[in-house]
């Protein structure tokens, strides 16, 4: 039985017999070339054969170096120990056999103790025996250099469960049936943690899987998670499994007469040398972003105050507009009665004027004397209308003043598209940013809309002023007419009165008709204002609803920007911390290797796994062998003399 380590081949059996066989081969070669030395070679070989069968104790006593080595009780020392675990696996990933090559960096010759549940051990450094007592291994290190020994062991569980499945034309196929097959092939490789093994290996080791495929047999190779490379004339697909990860890999290919080299699986501690990046530039920009977010939050605070004032003003103008609309409607409804009463007065004056002009004998002076009182009643009605208009005007001015103040409170500084884009590209909460931008745009639209309808508000102001001025002037004129009429009636005698009454009635009748026409125009204007104001009031109501919604939205936005400001206030520090945490994920410098074989082993520096599956080959047709009876050693010995 042979085991190869590096370029050395290790064979079980007697070292002396191996030496004799070697000499025998060389001697046979010499005798076949130089017949003269045949007898000398025979005598030399007989002598060595006799020596080989002498008791080993006799020979040992003649070798002082070996005697000193065997009797030495000094304890040896070593600096580090490495373990390389070799495993031969079946094609489906199941372990067949496992052995370990242990390497010691000896610093002091002597006896060294190691531990492992080995079924057998073999010295790979020299020809000295290795003691095995249960799980305790003891050997003699004679020099300050590397010492190797191999330990064969039962199939110890690996830190990973590895499964390899083959799917041919959509159906799973056993590996022993796969050789020579053709079709659409899928190779599925699955790795997961073995819960029965110390997790330090799974958490700190990197798995590398290499699948070698012959392009003459495999075509259209697809490996989504793998990296394809050329390996001589073959194609190699490499997969990597990071520490603490479980992975599933798939290779899809078209195969003709399936054969495949072993799949190689290596595992070693994960280590990547990465210099910490210079984050000063990024943190500086992030600090600017944090400052900008803080400024935005302050701006949103000002906007919140302004919008709150806007909302109060809008609610006030809404209430004032409702009162004004109701007053205008009432005034419009009473305008008909006012015009009707004025028309009656006009008709009565017209009739009285005709009567007076025709004759004064039948004039009822009491009705004439009562006329100033009627004029004052009309004047009183106009004054009540003026008071109502003044009340509406006062409410309107107050509400409009609050609305103007609120609109002017909205910040006029424009936020550029670049600033909005920069804000959206930040790590801030995108929902809060979207709400902030929408609210900012809505507030500006409300301000622009208000600026556009300011003319309509001015029209209302003019109408209110004209209405109040007109009714005041008419009431004043009516009272003046009533007063003058009373004074005229008192100062005139009966006869003069009649002449002046005729003249006065004619003038008064004409003036009153003019007044009546003006009153009709005024009431028509009130009706038109009442009708058109319905639309304006509806707009004001919508504005009030909009500002209320905007105010609520700004309040939510203010809370959001506050949260955003608090979350980004230490943004540079957070970036540095996250960078350090990310670097720690790639830094495995604090990992201290442990023995895979036994927790009693110390000073372990390197532990790695070298695994491979068996190859899948098309069986060769066996030709019948012509067996020749093997000659014994005495037969071969006698052949030397034949």
C-alpha positions as CSV (number, residue, x, y, z in Angstrom):
1,X,0.0,0.0,0.0
2,X,1.4,3.4,-1.0
3,X,0.7,6.9,0.1
4,X,2.2,9.9,-1.6
5,X,3.1,13.1,0.3
6,X,4.6,15.7,-2.0
7,X,7.1,13.8,-4.2
8,X,7.8,11.0,-1.7
9,X,6.1,7.6,-1.8
10,X,5.6,5.8,1.5
11,X,5.3,2.0,1.6
12,X,4.3,-0.3,4.4
13,X,6.7,-3.2,5.3
14,X,10.2,-3.9,6.5
15,X,12.7,-1.1,5.8
16,X,15.4,-3.8,5.6
17,X,13.5,-5.8,3.0
18,X,12.9,-2.6,1.0
19,X,16.7,-2.0,1.1
20,X,17.5,-5.6,0.0
21,X,15.0,-5.5,-2.8
22,X,16.6,-2.3,-4.0
23,X,20.0,-3.8,-3.9
24,X,18.7,-6.9,-5.5
25,X,17.4,-5.0,-8.4
26,X,20.6,-3.1,-8.9
27,X,22.7,-6.2,-8.5
28,X,20.6,-8.0,-11.1
29,X,21.2,-5.2,-13.4
30,X,24.9,-5.3,-12.9
31,X,25.2,-9.1,-13.3
32,X,23.4,-8.9,-16.5
33,X,25.9,-6.4,-17.8
34,X,29.2,-7.6,-16.2
35,X,29.3,-11.5,-15.8
36,X,32.7,-11.3,-14.1
37,X,31.2,-9.7,-11.0
38,X,28.5,-12.3,-10.8
39,X,30.1,-14.5,-8.1
40,X,31.2,-11.4,-6.0
41,X,27.7,-10.1,-6.1
42,X,26.3,-13.5,-5.0
43,X,28.6,-13.6,-2.0
44,X,27.7,-10.0,-1.0
45,X,24.0,-10.6,-1.3
46,X,24.2,-13.8,0.9
47,X,26.1,-11.8,3.5
48,X,23.5,-9.0,3.5
49,X,20.7,-11.6,3.7
50,X,22.2,-13.2,6.8
51,X,22.6,-9.8,8.4
52,X,18.9,-8.9,7.6
53,X,17.7,-11.9,9.7
54,X,19.9,-11.2,12.8
55,X,17.9,-10.0,15.9
56,X,17.3,-6.3,15.7
57,X,18.5,-5.8,19.3
58,X,21.9,-7.0,18.4
59,X,22.2,-4.6,15.5
60,X,20.7,-1.8,17.6
61,X,23.4,-2.2,20.2
62,X,26.0,-1.6,17.6
63,X,24.4,1.8,16.6
64,X,25.2,4.4,19.3
65,X,23.2,7.2,17.6
66,X,20.1,5.0,17.4
67,X,20.6,3.8,20.9
68,X,20.8,7.3,22.2
69,X,17.7,8.3,20.2
70,X,15.6,5.4,21.6
71,X,16.7,5.9,25.1
72,X,16.2,9.7,25.1
73,X,13.6,10.9,27.6
74,X,14.1,14.6,26.8
75,X,10.9,16.5,26.0
76,X,10.9,18.0,22.6
77,X,9.4,21.4,21.8
78,X,7.8,22.9,18.7
79,X,6.9,26.4,17.7
80,X,3.8,25.7,15.6
81,X,1.7,22.9,14.3
82,X,-0.2,22.7,11.0
83,X,-3.0,20.3,10.0
84,X,-3.9,19.5,6.5
85,X,-7.1,17.3,6.3
86,X,-7.3,15.3,3.1
87,X,-10.6,13.8,2.1
88,X,-11.6,11.5,-0.7
89,X,-15.3,11.8,-1.5
90,X,-17.8,9.9,-3.6
91,X,-19.1,11.7,-6.6
92,X,-22.2,12.7,-4.7
93,X,-20.2,14.4,-1.9
94,X,-20.3,11.7,0.7
95,X,-17.0,11.1,2.5
96,X,-15.1,7.8,1.7
97,X,-11.8,8.2,3.5
98,X,-9.9,10.8,5.4
99,X,-6.4,11.3,6.6
100,X,-4.4,14.2,8.2
101,X,-0.8,15.3,7.6
102,X,0.5,17.0,10.7
103,X,3.5,19.3,10.4
104,X,5.5,20.5,13.4
105,X,8.1,23.3,13.4
106,X,10.5,21.6,15.9
107,X,12.6,24.0,18.0
108,X,14.1,21.4,20.4
109,X,14.7,17.7,19.6
110,X,13.0,15.2,21.9
111,X,9.7,13.5,22.5
112,X,6.7,15.3,21.3
113,X,3.1,14.4,22.2
114,X,0.1,15.0,20.0
115,X,-3.5,13.9,20.1
116,X,-6.0,12.5,17.6
117,X,-8.5,9.7,17.2
118,X,-6.5,7.9,14.4
119,X,-7.0,4.4,13.3
120,X,-3.3,4.3,12.3
121,X,-0.3,6.6,12.1
122,X,2.7,6.8,9.8
123,X,6.0,8.6,10.1
124,X,6.6,10.7,7.0
125,X,9.9,12.2,8.2
126,X,12.2,9.3,9.0
127,X,12.1,5.6,9.7
128,X,11.5,5.8,13.5
129,X,8.3,4.3,14.9
130,X,5.5,6.5,16.2
131,X,3.8,5.4,19.5
132,X,0.0,5.3,19.5
133,X,-1.7,4.8,22.8
134,X,-5.4,5.4,22.3
135,X,-5.8,9.0,21.2
136,X,-2.3,9.9,22.5
137,X,0.4,10.1,19.8
138,X,4.1,10.2,20.8
139,X,7.1,10.5,18.5
140,X,10.8,11.4,18.6
141,X,11.9,14.5,16.9
142,X,15.7,14.4,16.3
143,X,16.4,17.6,14.6
144,X,15.3,21.3,14.7
145,X,13.3,21.1,11.5
146,X,9.9,20.2,10.2
147,X,8.5,16.9,11.3
148,X,5.7,15.2,9.4
149,X,3.4,12.4,10.3
150,X,0.2,11.1,8.8
151,X,-2.9,10.0,10.8
152,X,-5.5,7.9,9.1
153,X,-8.9,8.3,10.7
154,X,-12.5,7.2,10.4
155,X,-14.8,9.6,8.5
156,X,-14.9,12.5,11.0
157,X,-17.7,14.9,10.1
158,X,-16.7,18.0,8.2
159,X,-17.8,21.4,9.3
160,X,-19.9,21.5,6.1
161,X,-22.6,19.2,4.7
162,X,-21.8,19.0,1.0
163,X,-24.2,17.4,-1.4
164,X,-23.7,17.0,-5.2
165,X,-26.7,16.0,-7.4
166,X,-26.8,15.3,-11.1
167,X,-29.9,15.9,-13.2
168,X,-29.9,14.5,-16.7
169,X,-32.7,15.5,-19.1
170,X,-34.8,16.7,-16.1
171,X,-34.4,13.5,-14.0
172,X,-32.0,12.8,-11.2
173,X,-29.5,10.2,-12.0
174,X,-27.2,8.2,-9.8
175,X,-23.5,8.7,-10.2
176,X,-22.7,5.1,-11.0
177,X,-25.2,5.3,-13.9
178,X,-23.9,8.6,-15.3
179,X,-20.6,7.6,-17.1
180,X,-21.0,7.7,-20.9
181,X,-24.5,9.3,-20.8
182,X,-25.4,12.3,-23.1
183,X,-28.0,15.0,-22.8
184,X,-28.9,18.2,-21.0
185,X,-27.0,18.0,-17.7
186,X,-27.4,20.0,-14.5
187,X,-24.9,19.7,-11.6
188,X,-26.3,20.9,-8.3
189,X,-23.8,21.6,-5.5
190,X,-25.2,22.5,-2.0
191,X,-23.2,23.5,1.0
192,X,-24.7,24.0,4.5
193,X,-23.5,24.1,8.1
194,X,-23.0,20.8,9.9
195,X,-24.6,21.5,13.3
196,X,-22.5,18.7,14.9
197,X,-19.1,20.4,14.4
198,X,-17.6,23.4,16.1
199,X,-19.1,26.4,14.3
200,X,-15.7,28.3,14.3
201,X,-14.8,26.5,11.1
202,X,-18.1,27.4,9.4
203,X,-17.9,31.0,10.7
204,X,-14.3,31.7,9.7
205,X,-13.5,29.5,6.7
206,X,-13.8,30.2,3.0
207,X,-14.8,27.3,0.7
208,X,-13.5,27.2,-2.8
209,X,-15.0,24.7,-5.2
210,X,-13.5,23.9,-8.6
211,X,-15.3,21.9,-11.3
212,X,-13.2,20.9,-14.3
213,X,-15.0,20.2,-17.5
214,X,-13.6,18.9,-20.8
215,X,-14.8,21.2,-23.7
216,X,-14.9,18.2,-26.1
217,X,-17.6,16.7,-23.9
218,X,-19.3,19.7,-22.3
219,X,-20.8,22.5,-24.4
220,X,-22.9,25.6,-23.6
221,X,-21.6,25.7,-20.0
222,X,-23.7,28.1,-17.8
223,X,-22.9,28.8,-14.1
224,X,-24.8,31.9,-12.8
225,X,-22.9,32.1,-9.5
226,X,-19.6,30.8,-10.8
227,X,-16.5,32.1,-12.5
228,X,-15.3,30.4,-15.6
229,X,-11.7,30.1,-16.4
230,X,-9.3,28.2,-18.7
231,X,-7.3,25.4,-17.1
232,X,-5.1,24.1,-19.9
233,X,-7.4,22.6,-22.5
234,X,-10.2,22.4,-20.0
235,X,-12.8,24.8,-18.7
236,X,-12.9,25.3,-14.9
237,X,-15.9,26.7,-13.0
238,X,-15.0,28.1,-9.6
239,X,-17.5,28.8,-6.8
240,X,-16.8,30.6,-3.5
241,X,-18.7,30.2,-0.3
242,X,-18.1,33.0,2.2
243,X,-17.9,32.3,6.0
244,X,-21.2,31.9,7.7
245,X,-23.0,31.4,4.4
246,X,-24.9,28.4,3.0
247,X,-25.0,28.3,-0.8
248,X,-26.6,26.4,-3.7
249,X,-24.7,26.3,-7.0
250,X,-25.9,25.1,-10.4
251,X,-24.0,24.3,-13.6
252,X,-26.1,23.7,-16.7
253,X,-24.5,22.2,-19.8
254,X,-25.0,19.9,-22.7
255,X,-22.9,16.7,-22.3
256,X,-21.8,14.0,-24.7
257,X,-20.5,10.7,-23.3
258,X,-20.2,12.0,-19.8
259,X,-16.8,11.8,-18.0
260,X,-15.6,14.2,-15.4
261,X,-12.4,14.9,-13.4
262,X,-12.7,15.1,-9.6
263,X,-14.4,18.1,-8.1
264,X,-11.9,19.9,-5.9
265,X,-13.0,21.5,-2.6
266,X,-10.6,23.6,-0.5
267,X,-11.2,25.3,2.7
268,X,-9.0,27.7,4.6
269,X,-9.4,30.6,7.1
270,X,-10.8,33.6,5.4
271,X,-8.5,36.6,5.3
272,X,-8.5,39.7,3.0
273,X,-6.0,42.5,3.4
274,X,-7.9,45.8,2.8
275,X,-6.7,49.2,3.8
276,X,-9.2,51.4,5.5
277,X,-10.6,53.8,2.9
278,X,-10.1,57.6,3.3
279,X,-13.6,58.8,4.2
280,X,-12.6,62.4,5.0
281,X,-14.0,63.6,1.7
282,X,-17.2,61.7,2.0
283,X,-17.7,62.7,5.7
284,X,-17.1,66.3,4.7
285,X,-19.8,66.1,2.1
286,X,-22.1,64.2,4.5
287,X,-21.5,67.0,7.1
288,X,-22.6,69.5,4.5
289,X,-25.7,67.4,3.8
290,X,-26.4,67.1,7.5
291,X,-26.1,70.9,7.8
292,X,-28.4,71.3,4.7
293,X,-31.0,69.0,6.3
294,X,-30.8,71.1,9.5
295,X,-31.3,74.2,7.4
296,X,-34.2,72.6,5.6
297,X,-35.8,71.7,9.0
298,X,-35.4,75.3,10.1
299,X,-37.0,76.4,6.9
300,X,-39.8,73.9,7.3
301,X,-40.3,75.4,10.8
302,X,-40.7,78.9,9.3
303,X,-42.9,77.4,6.6
304,X,-45.0,75.7,9.3
305,X,-45.4,79.0,11.1
306,X,-46.3,80.8,7.9
307,X,-48.7,78.2,6.8
308,X,-50.3,78.2,10.2
309,X,-50.8,81.9,9.9
310,X,-52.1,81.4,6.4
311,X,-54.5,78.8,7.6
312,X,-55.8,81.1,10.3
313,X,-56.2,83.9,7.8
314,X,-57.9,81.6,5.3
315,X,-60.3,80.4,7.9
316,X,-61.0,84.0,8.9
317,X,-61.7,85.1,5.4
318,X,-63.8,82.0,4.9
319,X,-66.0,83.0,7.8
320,X,-66.0,86.7,6.7
321,X,-66.8,85.6,3.2
322,X,-69.7,83.5,4.4
323,X,-71.1,86.5,6.4
324,X,-70.6,88.8,3.4
325,X,-72.3,86.4,1.1
326,X,-75.3,86.0,3.4
327,X,-75.5,89.8,3.8
328,X,-75.3,90.4,0.1
329,X,-78.0,87.8,-0.4
330,X,-80.2,89.5,2.2
331,X,-79.5,92.9,0.7
332,X,-80.3,91.5,-2.7
333,X,-83.5,90.0,-1.4
334,X,-84.5,93.3,0.3
335,X,-83.6,95.3,-2.8
336,X,-86.8,94.3,-4.4
337,X,-88.9,95.7,-1.6
338,X,-86.8,98.8,-1.6
339,X,-87.3,99.3,-5.3
340,X,-90.9,98.5,-5.1
341,X,-91.4,101.1,-2.2
342,X,-89.5,103.7,-4.2
343,X,-91.6,103.0,-7.3
344,X,-94.7,103.5,-5.2
345,X,-93.4,106.8,-3.9
346,X,-92.4,107.8,-7.5
347,X,-95.9,107.0,-8.8
348,X,-97.5,108.8,-5.9
349,X,-95.3,111.8,-6.5
350,X,-96.1,111.7,-10.1
351,X,-99.9,111.6,-9.4
352,X,-99.6,114.3,-6.8
353,X,-97.6,116.4,-9.2
354,X,-100.2,116.1,-11.9
355,X,-102.9,116.9,-9.4
356,X,-101.0,119.9,-8.0
357,X,-100.3,121.3,-11.5
358,X,-103.9,121.0,-12.5
359,X,-105.5,122.5,-9.4
360,X,-104.6,123.3,-5.9
361,X,-108.2,123.4,-4.5
362,X,-108.4,119.7,-3.9
363,X,-104.9,119.2,-2.5
364,X,-104.8,117.3,0.7
365,X,-102.2,119.3,2.7
366,X,-101.9,116.5,5.3
367,X,-100.5,114.1,2.7
368,X,-98.0,116.7,1.6
369,X,-97.0,117.4,5.1
370,X,-96.5,113.6,5.7
371,X,-94.2,113.3,2.7
372,X,-91.0,114.3,4.6
373,X,-91.7,111.5,7.0
374,X,-91.9,109.0,4.1
375,X,-88.7,110.3,2.7
376,X,-87.0,109.8,6.1
377,X,-88.3,106.2,6.3
378,X,-86.6,105.5,2.9
379,X,-83.5,107.2,4.2
380,X,-83.6,105.0,7.3
381,X,-83.8,101.9,5.1
382,X,-80.8,103.0,3.1
383,X,-78.8,103.7,6.2
384,X,-79.5,100.2,7.6
385,X,-78.3,98.9,4.3
386,X,-75.2,101.0,4.7
387,X,-74.6,99.7,8.2
388,X,-74.9,96.1,6.9
389,X,-72.5,96.9,4.1
390,X,-70.0,98.5,6.5
391,X,-70.2,95.4,8.8
392,X,-69.5,93.2,5.9
393,X,-66.7,95.5,4.8
394,X,-65.1,95.4,8.3
395,X,-65.2,91.6,8.4
396,X,-63.8,91.4,4.9
397,X,-61.0,93.8,5.6
398,X,-60.0,91.9,8.8
399,X,-60.1,88.5,7.0
400,X,-58.2,89.8,4.0
401,X,-55.6,91.3,6.3
402,X,-55.0,88.0,8.0
403,X,-54.8,86.2,4.7
404,X,-52.3,88.8,3.3
405,X,-50.1,88.4,6.4
406,X,-50.2,84.6,6.1
407,X,-49.4,84.6,2.4
408,X,-46.4,86.9,3.0
409,X,-45.2,84.6,5.8
410,X,-44.6,81.8,3.2
411,X,-40.8,81.9,2.5
412,X,-40.1,83.2,-1.0
413,X,-36.7,81.6,-1.3
414,X,-36.8,79.1,-4.1
415,X,-35.4,75.6,-3.7
416,X,-33.6,74.7,-6.9
417,X,-34.0,71.4,-8.8
418,X,-30.4,70.6,-8.0
419,X,-31.0,71.0,-4.3
420,X,-34.0,68.7,-4.5
421,X,-32.1,66.1,-6.5
422,X,-29.2,66.2,-4.0
423,X,-31.7,65.8,-1.2
424,X,-33.3,62.8,-2.9
425,X,-29.9,61.2,-3.5
426,X,-29.0,61.3,0.2
427,X,-29.5,58.5,2.7
428,X,-32.5,60.4,4.2
429,X,-36.0,58.9,4.5
430,X,-37.3,59.2,0.9
431,X,-40.9,59.3,2.0
432,X,-40.2,62.3,4.2
433,X,-38.3,64.0,1.4
434,X,-41.1,63.4,-1.0
435,X,-43.6,64.9,1.5
436,X,-41.3,67.9,2.0
437,X,-41.0,68.6,-1.7
438,X,-44.8,68.1,-2.3
439,X,-45.7,70.4,0.6
440,X,-43.2,73.0,-0.6
441,X,-44.7,73.0,-4.1
442,X,-48.2,73.1,-2.7
443,X,-47.4,76.1,-0.6
444,X,-45.9,77.9,-3.5
445,X,-48.9,77.1,-5.7
446,X,-51.2,78.4,-3.0
447,X,-49.2,81.6,-2.8
448,X,-49.2,82.1,-6.6
449,X,-52.9,81.4,-6.8
450,X,-53.6,84.0,-4.1
451,X,-51.5,86.5,-6.0
452,X,-53.5,85.8,-9.1
453,X,-56.9,86.3,-7.4
454,X,-55.9,89.4,-5.5
455,X,-57.6,91.4,-8.3
456,X,-60.9,89.7,-7.5
457,X,-60.5,90.7,-3.9
458,X,-59.8,94.3,-4.9
459,X,-63.0,94.2,-7.0
460,X,-64.9,93.2,-3.9
461,X,-63.3,96.1,-2.0
462,X,-64.3,98.6,-4.7
463,X,-67.9,97.2,-4.9
464,X,-68.2,97.4,-1.1
465,X,-66.9,101.0,-1.1
466,X,-69.2,102.0,-3.9
467,X,-72.2,100.4,-2.4
468,X,-71.6,102.0,1.0
469,X,-70.9,105.4,-0.6
470,X,-74.0,105.2,-2.8
471,X,-76.5,104.3,-0.1
472,X,-75.0,106.8,2.3
473,X,-75.3,109.6,-0.3
474,X,-78.9,108.6,-1.2
475,X,-79.9,108.6,2.4
476,X,-78.3,111.9,3.0
477,X,-80.1,113.4,0.0
478,X,-83.4,112.1,1.1
479,X,-83.0,113.5,4.6
480,X,-82.0,116.8,3.1
481,X,-85.0,116.8,0.9
482,X,-87.3,116.0,3.8
483,X,-85.8,118.8,5.9
484,X,-86.1,121.4,3.1
485,X,-89.6,120.3,2.5
486,X,-90.6,120.7,6.1
487,X,-88.9,124.1,6.3
488,X,-90.7,125.2,3.1
489,X,-94.1,124.1,4.4
490,X,-93.6,126.0,7.7
491,X,-92.5,129.3,6.1
492,X,-95.1,129.6,3.4
493,X,-98.6,130.9,3.8
494,X,-101.5,129.1,2.2
495,X,-101.5,131.0,-1.1
496,X,-97.7,131.2,-1.5
497,X,-97.6,127.6,-0.5
498,X,-99.8,126.5,-3.4
499,X,-97.7,128.3,-6.0
500,X,-94.4,127.0,-4.6
501,X,-95.9,123.6,-4.1
502,X,-96.7,123.4,-7.7
503,X,-93.2,124.4,-8.7
504,X,-91.5,122.4,-5.9
505,X,-93.6,119.3,-6.8
506,X,-92.6,119.5,-10.4
507,X,-88.9,119.8,-9.5
508,X,-89.1,117.2,-6.7
509,X,-90.9,114.8,-9.0
510,X,-88.1,115.1,-11.6
511,X,-85.4,114.7,-9.0
512,X,-87.1,111.7,-7.4
513,X,-87.4,110.0,-10.7
514,X,-83.7,110.4,-11.1
515,X,-83.1,109.1,-7.6
516,X,-85.4,106.1,-8.3
517,X,-83.5,105.2,-11.5
518,X,-80.2,105.4,-9.5
519,X,-81.8,103.1,-6.9
520,X,-82.8,100.6,-9.5
521,X,-79.2,100.7,-10.9
522,X,-77.8,100.2,-7.4
523,X,-80.1,97.2,-6.7
524,X,-79.2,95.7,-10.1
525,X,-75.5,96.0,-9.1
526,X,-76.2,94.3,-5.8
527,X,-77.9,91.5,-7.5
528,X,-75.0,91.1,-10.0
529,X,-72.5,91.2,-7.1
530,X,-74.5,88.6,-5.1
531,X,-74.6,86.3,-8.1
532,X,-70.9,86.6,-9.0
533,X,-69.8,86.4,-5.3
534,X,-71.1,82.9,-5.1
535,X,-68.2,81.7,-7.3
536,X,-65.7,83.8,-5.3
537,X,-67.0,82.5,-2.0
538,X,-66.8,78.9,-3.3
539,X,-63.1,79.5,-4.2
540,X,-62.5,81.0,-0.8
541,X,-64.0,77.9,0.9
542,X,-61.8,75.6,-1.2
543,X,-58.8,77.8,-0.3
544,X,-59.6,77.4,3.4
545,X,-59.8,73.6,3.0
546,X,-56.5,73.6,1.1
547,X,-54.7,75.7,3.6
548,X,-56.1,73.5,6.4
549,X,-54.8,70.4,4.6
550,X,-51.5,72.1,3.9
551,X,-51.1,73.1,7.5
552,X,-51.7,69.5,8.7
553,X,-49.2,68.3,6.0
554,X,-46.6,70.8,7.1
555,X,-47.0,69.7,10.7
556,X,-46.4,66.1,9.7
557,X,-43.5,67.3,7.5
558,X,-42.0,69.3,10.3
559,X,-42.1,66.1,12.5
560,X,-40.5,64.2,9.6
561,X,-37.7,66.7,9.0
562,X,-37.1,66.8,12.8
563,X,-36.7,63.0,12.8
564,X,-34.5,63.3,9.6
565,X,-32.4,66.0,11.2
566,X,-31.9,63.9,14.3
567,X,-31.1,60.8,12.2
568,X,-28.5,62.7,10.1
569,X,-27.1,65.0,12.7
570,X,-24.2,62.6,13.2
571,X,-24.0,61.4,9.6
572,X,-20.2,61.6,9.3
573,X,-19.8,59.6,12.5
574,X,-22.3,57.0,11.3
575,X,-20.5,56.6,8.0
576,X,-17.2,56.1,9.8
577,X,-18.8,53.6,12.1
578,X,-20.4,51.7,9.3
579,X,-17.2,51.7,7.4
580,X,-15.3,50.2,10.4
581,X,-18.0,47.6,10.8
582,X,-17.8,46.7,7.1
583,X,-14.0,46.5,7.3
584,X,-14.4,44.2,10.4
585,X,-16.4,41.8,8.2
586,X,-13.4,41.4,6.0
587,X,-10.8,41.4,8.7
588,X,-10.2,38.0,10.1
589,X,-7.0,38.9,11.9
590,X,-8.5,38.2,15.4
591,X,-9.3,34.6,14.4
592,X,-7.2,32.1,16.4
593,X,-7.0,28.7,14.6
594,X,-8.0,25.6,16.6
595,X,-7.2,22.0,15.9
596,X,-9.8,20.0,13.9
597,X,-8.4,16.8,15.2
598,X,-8.4,17.3,19.0
599,X,-9.0,20.2,21.3
600,X,-6.0,19.0,23.3
601,X,-3.6,20.0,20.5
602,X,-1.8,23.3,21.1
603,X,0.1,26.0,19.1
604,X,-2.0,25.3,16.0
605,X,-1.2,27.8,13.3
606,X,-2.8,26.5,10.1
607,X,-5.7,24.1,9.6
608,X,-6.9,23.6,6.0
609,X,-9.0,21.1,4.2
610,X,-8.2,19.6,0.8
611,X,-11.1,17.5,-0.5
612,X,-11.9,16.0,-3.8
613,X,-14.5,13.7,-5.2
614,X,-13.8,10.6,-7.2
615,X,-13.7,11.0,-10.9
616,X,-16.4,9.6,-13.1
617,X,-15.0,7.6,-16.0
618,X,-16.3,5.3,-18.7
619,X,-15.1,1.8,-17.7
620,X,-12.4,0.4,-20.0
621,X,-13.1,-3.0,-21.4
622,X,-10.8,-5.5,-19.6
623,X,-8.6,-7.7,-21.7
624,X,-7.9,-11.2,-20.4
625,X,-4.6,-11.2,-18.7
626,X,-2.1,-14.0,-19.0
627,X,-1.2,-14.8,-15.5
628,X,2.3,-16.0,-14.7
629,X,3.0,-17.6,-11.4
630,X,5.0,-15.2,-9.4
631,X,8.5,-16.5,-8.5
632,X,9.5,-16.6,-4.9
633,X,12.7,-15.0,-3.5
634,X,14.6,-18.3,-3.7
635,X,13.6,-18.8,-7.3
636,X,14.8,-15.3,-8.2
637,X,17.9,-16.0,-6.1
638,X,18.7,-19.1,-8.1
639,X,18.0,-17.4,-11.3
640,X,21.2,-15.4,-10.6
641,X,23.3,-18.5,-11.2
642,X,21.3,-19.8,-14.2
